[in-house]
Amino acid sequence: MASRSIDTHAAFFKPYLRLGMNLLDCGCGPGSIALGLAKAIAPGTLTGIDREASQIRIAAESAFTQGVSNANFLEGNIYALPFPDNSFDAIFSHALFEHLQEPAQALRELWRVLKPGGIVGLRSPDWGGFLIAPSTPELEKAFSYYKWLQQQNCGNPYVGRELRGLVRESGFTNIKASASYQCYEPLSEATEYLALLIEASAKVDGTVEKGWTDERSLTAMSRALQEWSQHPDGFFAQAWCEVVGWKR
Ligand SMILES: C[S@@+](CC[C@H](N)C(=O)[O-])C[C@H]1O[C@@H](n2cnc3c(N)ncnc32)[C@H](O)[C@@H]1O
């Protein structure tokens, strides 16, 4: 996530940014995209919220190191934002909605804190559209397990394709949807994260204890990802879906 930037991951939203805007980034993580957004709207203020205190600390440190003075980062939950109604000119959220159990409820909260005439921009992956080569049964298993894990955690690996409908049903208008692919180069950028998540799932999600899998399978999936990342022909493209909409 730390290697993401406004140009690589928020290009769909950039044309709508204006100098002096008051902008919220929901689920900002380590803030790598948020700091680019802050620079694009200066002297406006970027507020980044995330429910993980550790992410907020990293984002605030990066802002300090990079000398970005128009960004504030605070702990917060998208379902209960600590802001009055009509606070922001624009709201951005990247790679969060696939983790939400109640996306419509989250959008109601975004609507509340967005000013009339304001814009919302969301981007999430859709795991129905990823491309991998060369494939092996163990690698396929690893990707299936990752998607299944996200569903077990009440997320939705296919939320990307649903963003347009979710935003429309929440009352936003003039909606524009688009999609793009990200190719991971080097492959290890993606495989290390996936292998870590898969290995940690025994402890974090209790998947072995619950009898959903066993240590041997987890190790085999993780190894398949690591071997694939060294393959000279290894290719991984991930589909991202994007949507913007306005509060009239
Ligand atoms: C995959 S990361 C994306 C981070 C960043 N937007 C990016 O794309 O690099 C998702 C972030 O959303 C945060 N998150 C998850 N559920 C949340 C919630 N209910 N409210 C606020 N943040 C949340 C997580 O802590 C995590 O930092």
The ligand as a MOL file (V3000), in Angstrom:
LIG
                    3D

  0  0  0     0  0            999 V3000
M  V30 BEGIN CTAB
M  V30 COUNTS 27 29 0 0 0
M  V30 BEGIN ATOM
M  V30 1 C -6.6500 -2.0960 2.0380 0
M  V30 2 S -6.4320 -0.7530 3.1110 0 CHG=1
M  V30 3 C -6.4150 0.6160 1.9800 0
M  V30 4 C -5.6280 1.7780 2.4670 0
M  V30 5 C -5.4950 2.9440 1.4760 0
M  V30 6 N -6.7690 3.5480 1.1840 0
M  V30 7 C -4.8380 2.4800 0.2140 0
M  V30 8 O -5.5250 2.1720 -0.7750 0
M  V30 9 O -3.5970 2.3820 0.1960 0 CHG=-1
M  V30 10 C -8.0100 -0.5610 3.9070 0
M  V30 11 C -7.9470 0.3700 5.0910 0
M  V30 12 O -9.2840 0.5840 5.5710 0
M  V30 13 C -9.2760 0.5810 6.9950 0
M  V30 14 N -10.6260 0.2390 7.4460 0
M  V30 15 C -11.2310 -0.9580 7.4540 0
M  V30 16 N -12.4810 -0.8710 7.9410 0
M  V30 17 C -12.6850 0.4390 8.2460 0
M  V30 18 C -13.7710 1.1740 8.7890 0
M  V30 19 N -14.9170 0.5560 9.1140 0
M  V30 20 N -13.6360 2.5020 8.9620 0
M  V30 21 C -12.4610 3.1210 8.6460 0
M  V30 22 N -11.3890 2.4800 8.1420 0
M  V30 23 C -11.4860 1.1570 7.9280 0
M  V30 24 C -8.2070 -0.4340 7.3520 0
M  V30 25 O -7.6980 -0.2110 8.6550 0
M  V30 26 C -7.1710 -0.2150 6.2560 0
M  V30 27 O -6.1720 0.7020 6.6500 0
M  V30 END ATOM
M  V30 BEGIN BOND
M  V30 1 1 1 2
M  V30 2 1 2 3
M  V30 3 1 2 10
M  V30 4 1 3 4
M  V30 5 1 4 5
M  V30 6 1 5 6
M  V30 7 1 5 7
M  V30 8 2 7 8
M  V30 9 1 7 9
M  V30 10 1 10 11
M  V30 11 1 11 12
M  V30 12 1 11 26
M  V30 13 1 12 13
M  V30 14 1 13 14
M  V30 15 1 13 24
M  V30 16 1 14 15
M  V30 17 1 14 23
M  V30 18 2 15 16
M  V30 19 1 16 17
M  V30 20 1 17 18
M  V30 21 2 17 23
M  V30 22 1 18 19
M  V30 23 2 18 20
M  V30 24 1 20 21
M  V30 25 2 21 22
M  V30 26 1 22 23
M  V30 27 1 24 25
M  V30 28 1 24 26
M  V30 29 1 26 27
M  V30 END BOND
M  V30 END CTAB
M  END
